[in-house]
Amino acid sequence: MNLYLNVNEGKNDDKRFYGYNYLVNAYQYSETKTSLSKCTEDVKVMSPDTFKICGMLEYKYDGNEIMVEIPKKAIGIEPGSKFRILFKWVDSRTEIYRIEQFYTDGDCAPIGRLNYVFEN
């Protein structure tokens, strides 16, 4: 299960894969630690180097629920600042290389190119 994040919708100079500049849980280190990766290039087709690991995050799961702790600082959000995060959960048995695979391979929520939104 991967979590794609679009932090601040391009208001900074971050590289992005269709708007997503962070990827959570691409690599699990243990039953309590997982990866945070940052997009390294603006691309339409993802390669293994598109997202590079930039941090380690705490997570836990209970049954069919997963909870990930993402410090704001880890995704470039300053304390006390306004921010907006668009996010999508993707669960796939295959590697995701193209945005169209959000429709065809595995499951994603919300469907297709839609995103959940959190803002303060």
N, CA, C and O atoms as a MOPAC input file, in Angstrom:
PM7 MOZYME 1SCF
protein

 N      0.85500 1    -1.16300 1     0.00000 1
 C      0.00000 1     0.00000 1     0.00000 1
 C      0.90600 1     1.23300 1     0.00000 1
 O      1.72500 1     1.40700 1     0.90300 1
 N      0.75700 1     2.07700 1    -1.00600 1
 C      1.55000 1     3.29900 1    -1.11500 1
 C      0.65500 1     4.52000 1    -0.96800 1
 O     -0.52000 1     4.49900 1    -1.33400 1
 N      1.23400 1     5.57400 1    -0.42900 1
 C      0.52800 1     6.84100 1    -0.28100 1
 C      1.27700 1     7.88700 1    -1.09800 1
 O      2.44200 1     8.18300 1    -0.83000 1
 N      0.59500 1     8.44100 1    -2.09700 1
 C      1.16900 1     9.50000 1    -2.92500 1
 C      0.69400 1    10.84200 1    -2.38000 1
 O     -0.49300 1    11.01900 1    -2.10500 1
 N      1.62400 1    11.79200 1    -2.22200 1
 C      1.31100 1    13.11300 1    -1.66800 1
 C      1.64400 1    14.21200 1    -2.65800 1
 O      2.70300 1    14.20000 1    -3.28500 1
 N      0.73800 1    15.15500 1    -2.79000 1
 C      0.97000 1    16.39300 1    -3.53200 1
 C      0.91900 1    17.49100 1    -2.48000 1
 O     -0.16000 1    17.90900 1    -2.06100 1
 N      2.08600 1    17.95400 1    -2.05900 1
 C      2.18000 1    18.94400 1    -0.99500 1
 C      2.26300 1    20.33500 1    -1.60100 1
 O      3.16400 1    20.62200 1    -2.38900 1
 N      1.34000 1    21.18200 1    -1.23800 1
 C      1.27800 1    22.58700 1    -1.64900 1
 C      1.12700 1    22.80000 1    -3.14500 1
 O      1.44600 1    23.87900 1    -3.64500 1
 N      0.65200 1    21.80200 1    -3.86700 1
 C      0.23300 1    21.92200 1    -5.27200 1
 C      1.16400 1    22.73000 1    -6.16500 1
 O      0.71200 1    23.59400 1    -6.91800 1
 N      2.44600 1    22.45600 1    -6.08500 1
 C      3.37900 1    23.09500 1    -6.99800 1
 C      3.77800 1    24.50500 1    -6.61700 1
 O      4.33200 1    25.22700 1    -7.44600 1
 N      3.51400 1    24.92100 1    -5.38200 1
 C      3.87100 1    26.27300 1    -4.96900 1
 C      5.34100 1    26.39100 1    -4.59900 1
 O      5.80200 1    27.46100 1    -4.20300 1
 N      6.06900 1    25.30500 1    -4.72600 1
 C      7.51600 1    25.34500 1    -4.52100 1
 C      8.17200 1    24.70700 1    -5.74400 1
 O      7.48700 1    24.39100 1    -6.71700 1
 N      9.44900 1    24.52000 1    -5.70600 1
 C     10.17800 1    24.02800 1    -6.87500 1
 C     10.34300 1    22.51500 1    -6.89600 1
 O     11.21400 1    22.00800 1    -7.60400 1
 N      9.53600 1    21.78200 1    -6.14500 1
 C      9.66500 1    20.33200 1    -6.10600 1
 C      9.39500 1    19.70000 1    -7.46400 1
 O      8.54900 1    20.16800 1    -8.22700 1
 N     10.11800 1    18.64300 1    -7.74600 1
 C      9.84800 1    17.82500 1    -8.93200 1
 C      8.61800 1    16.98000 1    -8.62500 1
 O      8.33200 1    16.68600 1    -7.46500 1
 N      7.88700 1    16.59000 1    -9.67900 1
 C      6.63000 1    15.89000 1    -9.46100 1
 C      6.34900 1    14.83700 1   -10.52800 1
 O      6.70000 1    14.99500 1   -11.69700 1
 N      5.70600 1    13.76100 1   -10.08600 1
 C      5.14000 1    12.75000 1   -10.98000 1
 C      3.63500 1    12.99800 1   -10.98200 1
 O      2.93500 1    12.61200 1   -10.04600 1
 N      3.14100 1    13.64200 1   -12.03800 1
 C      1.72600 1    14.01500 1   -12.14900 1
 C      1.23600 1    14.73800 1   -10.89700 1
 O      0.13200 1    14.47600 1   -10.42000 1
 N      2.03700 1    15.62800 1   -10.37400 1
 C      1.64900 1    16.41500 1    -9.21100 1
 C      2.12300 1    15.86000 1    -7.89100 1
 O      2.18300 1    16.59900 1    -6.90900 1
 N      2.45800 1    14.59800 1    -7.82900 1
 C      2.86400 1    13.98500 1    -6.55800 1
 C      4.35700 1    14.18800 1    -6.33800 1
 O      5.17700 1    13.79600 1    -7.16900 1
 N      4.70000 1    14.80200 1    -5.21500 1
 C      6.11300 1    15.02600 1    -4.94300 1
 C      6.66600 1    14.13800 1    -3.82700 1
 O      7.86900 1    14.15800 1    -3.56900 1
 N      5.80900 1    13.36300 1    -3.16600 1
 C      6.27700 1    12.42200 1    -2.14000 1
 C      5.55500 1    11.08400 1    -2.30100 1
 O      4.41500 1    11.02200 1    -2.76300 1
 N      6.24500 1    10.02900 1    -1.91100 1
 C      5.70000 1     8.68000 1    -1.91900 1
 C      6.02600 1     8.04000 1    -0.57300 1
 O      7.18500 1     7.99400 1    -0.15900 1
 N      5.00100 1     7.55100 1     0.09800 1
 C      5.15800 1     6.93400 1     1.41700 1
 C      4.96200 1     5.42500 1     1.28900 1
 O      4.05900 1     4.95900 1     0.59300 1
 N      5.81700 1     4.67800 1     1.96700 1
 C      5.69300 1     3.23100 1     2.10100 1
 C      6.11600 1     2.46400 1     0.84900 1
 O      5.61200 1     1.36800 1     0.60200 1
 N      7.01800 1     3.01200 1     0.06800 1
 C      7.54500 1     2.25800 1    -1.07300 1
 C      8.43400 1     1.10900 1    -0.59300 1
 O      8.47600 1     0.04900 1    -1.21600 1
 N      9.14400 1     1.32600 1     0.52000 1
 C     10.03200 1     0.31900 1     1.09400 1
 C      9.77000 1     0.23300 1     2.59600 1
 O      9.80800 1     1.24700 1     3.29300 1
 N      9.50800 1    -0.95900 1     3.08600 1
 C      9.30100 1    -1.17100 1     4.51400 1
 C     10.58100 1    -1.71800 1     5.11400 1
 O     11.14400 1    -2.70000 1     4.62900 1
 N     11.03400 1    -1.06500 1     6.18500 1
 C     12.25800 1    -1.49400 1     6.85000 1
 C     11.98800 1    -2.53600 1     7.92000 1
 O     12.79100 1    -3.44000 1     8.14900 1
 N     10.83400 1    -2.39000 1     8.57300 1
 C     10.46900 1    -3.31800 1     9.64500 1
 C      8.95600 1    -3.24000 1     9.83500 1
 O      8.25700 1    -2.62400 1     9.03000 1
 N      8.46800 1    -3.84600 1    10.86900 1
 C      7.03100 1    -3.79100 1    11.13400 1
 C      6.60300 1    -2.46400 1    11.74100 1
 O      5.41600 1    -2.26300 1    11.99900 1
 N      7.54700 1    -1.55300 1    11.97600 1
 C      7.19800 1    -0.23900 1    12.53300 1
 C      7.82500 1     0.93000 1    11.77800 1
 O      7.52400 1     2.08600 1    12.07600 1
 N      8.68500 1     0.64700 1    10.81100 1
 C      9.36800 1     1.71400 1    10.07100 1
 C      9.20300 1     1.50000 1     8.56800 1
 O      9.33900 1     0.38900 1     8.05700 1
 N      8.90200 1     2.61800 1     7.86900 1
 C      8.74500 1     2.57700 1     6.42800 1
 C      9.41100 1     3.79800 1     5.80900 1
 O      9.91800 1     4.66200 1     6.52600 1
 N      9.41200 1     3.87100 1     4.49800 1
 C     10.16000 1     4.92400 1     3.80800 1
 C      9.29600 1     6.12000 1     3.42800 1
 O      8.08800 1     6.00900 1     3.21500 1
 N      9.95900 1     7.25600 1     3.35300 1
 C      9.42800 1     8.46400 1     2.73400 1
 C     10.36000 1     8.76300 1     1.57200 1
 O     11.57200 1     8.88000 1     1.75400 1
 N      9.79400 1     8.88800 1     0.37900 1
 C     10.59600 1     9.15700 1    -0.81800 1
 C     10.13500 1    10.45300 1    -1.45700 1
 O      8.95900 1    10.81100 1    -1.39100 1
 N     11.08300 1    11.15600 1    -2.08100 1
 C     10.78800 1    12.42400 1    -2.74000 1
 C     11.05300 1    12.27600 1    -4.23400 1
 O     12.01500 1    11.62900 1    -4.64600 1
 N     10.18600 1    12.88400 1    -5.03500 1
 C     10.32900 1    12.82600 1    -6.48500 1
 C     11.58000 1    13.60100 1    -6.91100 1
 O     11.83300 1    14.70200 1    -6.42200 1
 N     12.35200 1    13.02100 1    -7.82100 1
 C     13.61700 1    13.61600 1    -8.22900 1
 C     13.58000 1    14.26900 1    -9.60200 1
 O     14.51200 1    14.97900 1    -9.98100 1
 N     12.48700 1    14.02800 1   -10.36100 1
 C     12.40400 1    14.58700 1   -11.70500 1
 C     10.95200 1    14.70000 1   -12.14000 1
 O     10.11000 1    13.89600 1   -11.73900 1
 N     10.66600 1    15.69900 1   -12.95900 1
 C      9.33000 1    15.83100 1   -13.53500 1
 C      9.20100 1    14.81800 1   -14.65900 1
 O      9.87800 1    14.92700 1   -15.68100 1
 N      8.32900 1    13.83000 1   -14.47000 1
 C      8.20100 1    12.75700 1   -15.45500 1
 C      6.74500 1    12.37200 1   -15.66500 1
 O      5.88400 1    12.63700 1   -14.82600 1
 N      6.49400 1    11.74300 1   -16.80100 1
 C      5.18500 1    11.16600 1   -17.10000 1
 C      5.21900 1     9.64900 1   -16.98200 1
 O      4.17300 1     9.02000 1   -16.81600 1
 N      6.40100 1     9.05300 1   -17.06400 1
 C      6.57500 1     7.61800 1   -16.87700 1
 C      7.60200 1     7.43000 1   -15.76800 1
 O      8.72700 1     7.92000 1   -15.86600 1
 N      7.21300 1     6.72400 1   -14.72100 1
 C      8.06000 1     6.55900 1   -13.55600 1
 C      9.11100 1     5.48000 1   -13.79900 1
 O      8.81900 1     4.42700 1   -14.36500 1
 N     10.32500 1     5.75600 1   -13.36500 1
 C     11.39700 1     4.77100 1   -13.38600 1
 C     11.73800 1     4.43000 1   -11.93200 1
 O     11.23500 1     5.08200 1   -11.01700 1
 N     12.57500 1     3.43000 1   -11.70800 1
 C     12.93700 1     3.10400 1   -10.32300 1
 C     13.61700 1     4.25600 1    -9.58700 1
 O     13.62700 1     4.26700 1    -8.35600 1
 N     14.18500 1     5.22200 1   -10.30300 1
 C     14.87200 1     6.34900 1    -9.66700 1
 C     14.01600 1     7.60600 1    -9.56200 1
 O     14.50800 1     8.63600 1    -9.10100 1
 N     12.75400 1     7.55400 1    -9.97400 1
 C     11.91300 1     8.74800 1    -9.93900 1
 C     11.72100 1     9.24700 1    -8.51200 1
 O     11.75500 1    10.45200 1    -8.26600 1
 N     11.52000 1     8.32700 1    -7.57200 1
 C     11.38800 1     8.68900 1    -6.16200 1
 C     12.57900 1     8.12900 1    -5.40200 1
 O     12.83900 1     6.92600 1    -5.44100 1
 N     13.29800 1     8.99900 1    -4.71200 1
 C     14.45500 1     8.58700 1    -3.91000 1
 C     14.10300 1     8.70100 1    -2.43300 1
 O     13.44600 1     9.65500 1    -2.01600 1
 N     14.53400 1     7.74000 1    -1.65700 1
 C     14.25800 1     7.74900 1    -0.21900 1
 C     14.91600 1     8.96100 1     0.41900 1
 O     16.10000 1     9.22500 1     0.21200 1
 N     14.12900 1     9.69300 1     1.19900 1
 C     14.64600 1    10.88600 1     1.87200 1
 C     14.40500 1    10.83700 1     3.38100 1
 O     14.80700 1    11.75200 1     4.10000 1
 N     13.75700 1     9.78600 1     3.86500 1
 C     13.51700 1     9.68800 1     5.29400 1
 C     12.86200 1     8.37900 1     5.67900 1
 O     12.46800 1     7.57300 1     4.83600 1
 N     12.76100 1     8.19900 1     6.99000 1
 C     12.14400 1     7.01800 1     7.54300 1
 C     10.97200 1     7.46900 1     8.41000 1
 O     11.08700 1     8.44600 1     9.15100 1
 N      9.84900 1     6.76200 1     8.32200 1
 C      8.64200 1     7.12300 1     9.04600 1
 C      8.19200 1     5.97400 1     9.93400 1
 O      8.44400 1     4.80500 1     9.64100 1
 N      7.51900 1     6.33000 1    11.02800 1
 C      6.89700 1     5.34000 1    11.90100 1
 C      5.53000 1     4.97900 1    11.32900 1
 O      4.81900 1     5.84200 1    10.81300 1
 N      5.16800 1     3.71600 1    11.42000 1
 C      3.82600 1     3.30900 1    11.02100 1
 C      3.39700 1     2.11800 1    11.86300 1
 O      4.21100 1     1.45900 1    12.51000 1
 N      2.09500 1     1.86500 1    11.83300 1
 C      1.57500 1     0.65500 1    12.45900 1
 C      0.33600 1     0.23300 1    11.69900 1
 O     -0.27300 1     1.02800 1    10.98200 1
 N     -0.02400 1    -1.00700 1    11.86000 1
 C     -1.22900 1    -1.50500 1    11.21300 1
 C     -2.00700 1    -2.34400 1    12.20900 1
 O     -1.45500 1    -2.93000 1    13.14000 1
 N     -3.29600 1    -2.37500 1    11.97700 1
 C     -4.20500 1    -3.13100 1    12.82700 1
 C     -5.28600 1    -3.69900 1    11.91900 1
 O     -6.14000 1    -2.96200 1    11.42700 1
 N     -5.25000 1    -4.99700 1    11.69900 1
 C     -6.20700 1    -5.60800 1    10.78200 1
 C     -5.99000 1    -5.08900 1     9.37200 1
 O     -4.92100 1    -5.27700 1     8.79100 1
 N     -7.00900 1    -4.43300 1     8.82000 1
 C     -6.88000 1    -3.89200 1     7.46500 1
 C     -6.66900 1    -2.38100 1     7.47200 1
 O     -6.94200 1    -1.71900 1     6.47100 1
 N     -6.18900 1    -1.82800 1     8.57800 1
 C     -5.92000 1    -0.38900 1     8.68000 1
 C     -4.43000 1    -0.13900 1     8.87400 1
 O     -3.75700 1    -0.85600 1     9.61500 1
 N     -3.92500 1     0.89400 1     8.19500 1
 C     -2.53300 1     1.29900 1     8.34800 1
 C     -2.51700 1     2.76600 1     8.76500 1
 O     -3.27600 1     3.58100 1     8.23900 1
 N     -1.65100 1     3.08800 1     9.70600 1
 C     -1.49500 1     4.45600 1    10.19200 1
 C     -0.02900 1     4.85200 1    10.06600 1
 O      0.85500 1     4.14600 1    10.55100 1
 N      0.22400 1     5.98300 1     9.41200 1
 C      1.58400 1     6.44600 1     9.17700 1
 C      1.75300 1     7.81700 1     9.81800 1
 O      0.90900 1     8.69600 1     9.64800 1
 N      2.82900 1     7.99300 1    10.54600 1
 C      3.14900 1     9.29100 1    11.16000 1
 C      4.10600 1    10.04000 1    10.23600 1
 O      5.23700 1     9.60600 1    10.01500 1
 N      3.63600 1    11.18400 1     9.69100 1
 C      4.45100 1    11.96700 1     8.76300 1
 C      4.67400 1    13.35300 1     9.37100 1
 O      3.76500 1    14.18400 1     9.35700 1
 N      5.85500 1    13.61000 1     9.89800 1
 C      6.13100 1    14.94900 1    10.43500 1
 C      6.04700 1    16.00000 1     9.32800 1
 O      6.52900 1    15.77300 1     8.21900 1
 N      5.44500 1    17.13400 1     9.62200 1
 C      5.31200 1    18.19500 1     8.61500 1
 C      6.66400 1    18.60200 1     8.05700 1
 O      6.80000 1    18.83100 1     6.85500 1
 N      7.65100 1    18.69300 1     8.91200 1
 C      8.99300 1    19.10400 1     8.47600 1
 C      9.54800 1    18.15300 1     7.41000 1
 O     10.27600 1    18.58300 1     6.51500 1
 N      9.20800 1    16.86600 1     7.50400 1
 C      9.72100 1    15.87300 1     6.55900 1
 C      9.20600 1    16.09800 1     5.14000 1
 O      9.84200 1    15.67200 1     4.17600 1
 N      8.05800 1    16.76600 1     5.00600 1
 C      7.50600 1    17.02700 1     3.67600 1
 C      7.50400 1    18.52500 1     3.35200 1
 O      6.70800 1    19.00100 1     2.54100 1
 N      8.41300 1    19.25400 1     4.00500 1
 C      8.66200 1    20.64800 1     3.65700 1
 C      7.64800 1    21.65600 1     4.16100 1
 O      7.53800 1    22.74800 1     3.60300 1
 N      6.90300 1    21.31600 1     5.20600 1
 C      5.92300 1    22.24900 1     5.76300 1
 C      6.49000 1    22.86000 1     7.03800 1
 O      6.82100 1    22.14800 1     7.98700 1
 N      6.59800 1    24.17700 1     7.05000 1
 C      7.13800 1    24.88900 1     8.20200 1
 C      6.10300 1    24.96800 1     9.31900 1
 O      4.90600 1    25.04500 1     9.04000 1
 N      6.53900 1    24.95000 1    10.58000 1
 C      5.60500 1    25.06200 1    11.70900 1
 C      4.76900 1    26.34200 1    11.60200 1
 O      5.30000 1    27.41800 1    11.32400 1
 N      3.48100 1    26.21400 1    11.82300 1
 C      2.58300 1    27.35700 1    11.81300 1
 C      2.16100 1    27.85400 1    10.44800 1
 O      1.37400 1    28.79600 1    10.35900 1
 N      2.66000 1    27.24900 1     9.37800 1
 C      2.32800 1    27.74000 1     8.03800 1
 C      1.03600 1    27.09100 1     7.52500 1
 O      0.64500 1    26.01000 1     7.96600 1
 N      0.39900 1    27.77100 1     6.59600 1
 C     -0.76700 1    27.21500 1     5.91200 1
 C     -0.26500 1    26.20000 1     4.89400 1
 O      0.78100 1    26.39300 1     4.27500 1
 N     -1.01700 1    25.12000 1     4.72800 1
 C     -0.62400 1    24.12400 1     3.74400 1
 C     -1.85000 1    23.37900 1     3.24100 1
 O     -2.92800 1    23.42700 1     3.83400 1
 N     -1.64700 1    22.69700 1     2.13700 1
 C     -2.68700 1    21.88800 1     1.51000 1
 C     -2.01700 1    20.63400 1     0.96300 1
 O     -1.01100 1    20.71700 1     0.25900 1
 N     -2.57400 1    19.48400 1     1.28600 1
 C     -2.03500 1    18.21200 1     0.82500 1
 C     -3.13200 1    17.46000 1     0.07500 1
 O     -4.21700 1    17.23000 1     0.60900 1
 N     -2.83700 1    17.08100 1    -1.16100 1
 C     -3.70000 1    16.18900 1    -1.92000 1
 C     -3.05900 1    14.81400 1    -1.82000 1
 O     -1.84600 1    14.68200 1    -1.98200 1
 N     -3.86500 1    13.78500 1    -1.55400 1
 C     -3.26100 1    12.47500 1    -1.38600 1
 C     -4.12400 1    11.36500 1    -1.95700 1
 O     -5.33900 1    11.49300 1    -2.10100 1
 N     -3.44800 1    10.27400 1    -2.27600 1
 C     -4.08300 1     9.10300 1    -2.86600 1
 C     -3.41200 1     7.84300 1    -2.32600 1
 O     -2.18500 1     7.74700 1    -2.28300 1
 N     -4.23900 1     6.87500 1    -1.91300 1
 C     -3.75500 1     5.56200 1    -1.51300 1
 C     -3.78700 1     4.64200 1    -2.73400 1
 O     -4.77500 1     4.61300 1    -3.46700 1
 N     -2.70800 1     3.89600 1    -2.94800 1
 C     -2.62800 1     2.96800 1    -4.08700 1
 C     -2.16700 1     1.61500 1    -3.57000 1
 O     -1.14300 1     1.51100 1    -2.89400 1
 N     -2.92800 1     0.59000 1    -3.89300 1
 C     -2.59500 1    -0.77300 1    -3.49800 1
 C     -2.54700 1    -1.60500 1    -4.77100 1
 O     -3.57400 1    -1.81500 1    -5.41500 1
 N     -1.36900 1    -2.07600 1    -5.13400 1
 C     -1.21500 1    -2.76700 1    -6.40300 1
 C     -0.24000 1    -3.92100 1    -6.25300 1
 O      0.72100 1    -3.84300 1    -5.48800 1
 N     -0.49300 1    -4.97300 1    -6.97900 1
 C      0.44400 1    -6.10100 1    -6.98500 1
 C      1.56600 1    -5.89500 1    -7.98200 1
 O      2.53400 1    -6.65600 1    -7.99400 1
 N      1.44900 1    -4.87200 1    -8.82000 1
 C      2.47700 1    -4.58500 1    -9.81400 1
 C      3.08400 1    -3.21800 1    -9.52500 1
 O      2.51300 1    -2.42200 1    -8.77900 1
 N      4.23100 1    -2.95400 1   -10.11400 1
 C      4.85200 1    -1.64300 1   -10.00300 1
 C      4.03600 1    -0.62700 1   -10.79300 1
 O      3.52800 1    -0.93900 1   -11.87000 1
 N      3.91200 1     0.56600 1   -10.27300 1
 C      3.21500 1     1.63400 1   -10.98000 1
 C      4.26100 1     2.43500 1   -11.76000 1
 O      5.20800 1     2.96400 1   -11.17800 1
 N      4.08200 1     2.51800 1   -13.07900 1
 C      4.98900 1     3.28600 1   -13.92500 1
 C      4.28300 1     4.45100 1   -14.61400 1
 O      4.88900 1     5.49300 1   -14.86300 1
 N      3.01100 1     4.27100 1   -14.91700 1
 C      2.24300 1     5.28200 1   -15.64100 1
 C      1.00200 1     5.63700 1   -14.82900 1
 O      0.45900 1     4.79800 1   -14.11100 1
 N      0.56700 1     6.86600 1   -14.94600 1
 C     -0.59000 1     7.33500 1   -14.18900 1
 C     -1.84800 1     6.53700 1   -14.53500 1
 O     -2.72900 1     6.38700 1   -13.68900 1
 N     -1.94400 1     6.02600 1   -15.75600 1
 C     -3.10500 1     5.23700 1   -16.17100 1
 C     -3.26900 1     3.97800 1   -15.33700 1
 O     -4.37000 1     3.43600 1   -15.23600 1
 N     -2.17300 1     3.50900 1   -14.73300 1
 C     -2.24300 1     2.30100 1   -13.91800 1
 C     -3.04500 1     2.51000 1   -12.63600 1
 O     -3.42800 1     1.53800 1   -11.98500 1
 N     -3.30300 1     3.76400 1   -12.26600 1
 C     -4.19700 1     4.01700 1   -11.13900 1
 C     -5.60400 1     3.51800 1   -11.46400 1
 O     -6.38200 1     3.22900 1   -10.55400 1
 N     -5.93700 1     3.41600 1   -12.74300 1
 C     -7.24300 1     2.91900 1   -13.17500 1
 C     -7.25400 1     1.41400 1   -13.38300 1
 O     -8.27600 1     0.76500 1   -13.16000 1
 N     -6.12200 1     0.84800 1   -13.80900 1
 C     -6.13700 1    -0.50800 1   -14.33700 1
 C     -5.49700 1    -1.56500 1   -13.44700 1
 O     -5.90900 1    -2.72300 1   -13.50700 1
 N     -4.51200 1    -1.22200 1   -12.62700 1
 C     -3.76400 1    -2.21500 1   -11.84800 1
 C     -3.97700 1    -2.01000 1   -10.35900 1
 O     -3.61500 1    -0.96500 1    -9.81800 1
 N     -4.55200 1    -2.97900 1    -9.70300 1
 C     -4.76500 1    -2.88000 1    -8.27000 1
 C     -5.91400 1    -1.95600 1    -7.93100 1
 O     -6.84000 1    -1.77500 1    -8.72200 1
 N     -5.84300 1    -1.37900 1    -6.75500 1
 C     -6.89100 1    -0.48800 1    -6.27000 1
 C     -6.27600 1     0.84300 1    -5.86900 1
 O     -5.11700 1     0.91300 1    -5.46000 1
 N     -7.07500 1     1.90100 1    -5.99300 1
 C     -6.63200 1     3.19100 1    -5.46900 1
 C     -7.84200 1     3.91700 1    -4.90000 1
 O     -8.98300 1     3.66800 1    -5.28900 1
 N     -7.56400 1     4.80400 1    -3.98500 1
 C     -8.63600 1     5.57900 1    -3.36500 1
 C     -8.15100 1     7.00200 1    -3.17200 1
 O     -7.10900 1     7.21900 1    -2.55400 1
 N     -8.87500 1     7.95900 1    -3.68000 1
 C    -10.04800 1     7.76600 1    -4.54000 1
 C     -9.63200 1     7.30000 1    -5.92500 1
 O     -8.44900 1     7.30100 1    -6.26800 1
 N    -10.61100 1     6.90700 1    -6.70800 1
 C    -10.38700 1     6.30800 1    -8.01900 1
 C     -9.73700 1     7.29700 1    -8.99500 1
 O     -9.93900 1     8.50700 1    -8.89900 1
 N     -8.96000 1     6.76000 1    -9.92700 1
 C     -8.41400 1     7.54600 1   -11.03600 1
 C     -7.55000 1     8.71300 1   -10.60400 1
 O     -6.66600 1     8.56800 1    -9.76000 1
 N     -7.81300 1     9.88100 1   -11.19300 1
 C     -6.99400 1    11.06600 1   -10.93200 1
 C     -7.55800 1    11.93400 1    -9.81000 1
 O     -7.03700 1    13.02200 1    -9.56200 1
 N     -8.59400 1    11.48600 1    -9.13500 1
 C     -9.12700 1    12.23300 1    -8.00000 1
 C     -8.19800 1    12.08500 1    -6.80600 1
 O     -7.41800 1    11.13500 1    -6.73500 1
 N     -8.27900 1    13.02700 1    -5.86500 1
 C     -7.46000 1    12.99700 1    -4.65500 1
 C     -8.30300 1    13.34400 1    -3.45800 1
 O     -9.31400 1    14.03700 1    -3.57400 1
 N     -7.88500 1    12.85900 1    -2.30000 1
 C     -8.40700 1    13.37600 1    -1.04200 1
 C     -7.64600 1    14.66700 1    -0.76500 1
 O     -6.52800 1    14.84100 1    -1.24800 1
 N     -8.23700 1    15.57000 1     0.00500 1
 C     -7.60000 1    16.85700 1     0.29500 1
 C     -7.62400 1    17.10100 1     1.78700 1
 O     -8.64300 1    16.89700 1     2.44700 1
 N     -6.47400 1    17.54700 1     2.32200 1
 C     -6.39600 1    18.02300 1     3.69600 1
 C     -5.74200 1    19.39300 1     3.66600 1
 O     -4.69500 1    19.57600 1     3.04500 1
 N     -6.35800 1    20.35300 1     4.33700 1
 C     -5.74200 1    21.68200 1     4.45400 1
 C     -6.04900 1    22.26400 1     5.81000 1
 O     -7.04000 1    21.91700 1     6.45200 1
 N     -5.17800 1    23.15400 1     6.22900 1
 C     -5.41200 1    23.80400 1     7.51600 1
 C     -5.83200 1    25.24200 1     7.31800 1
 O     -6.07500 1    25.95500 1     8.29200 1

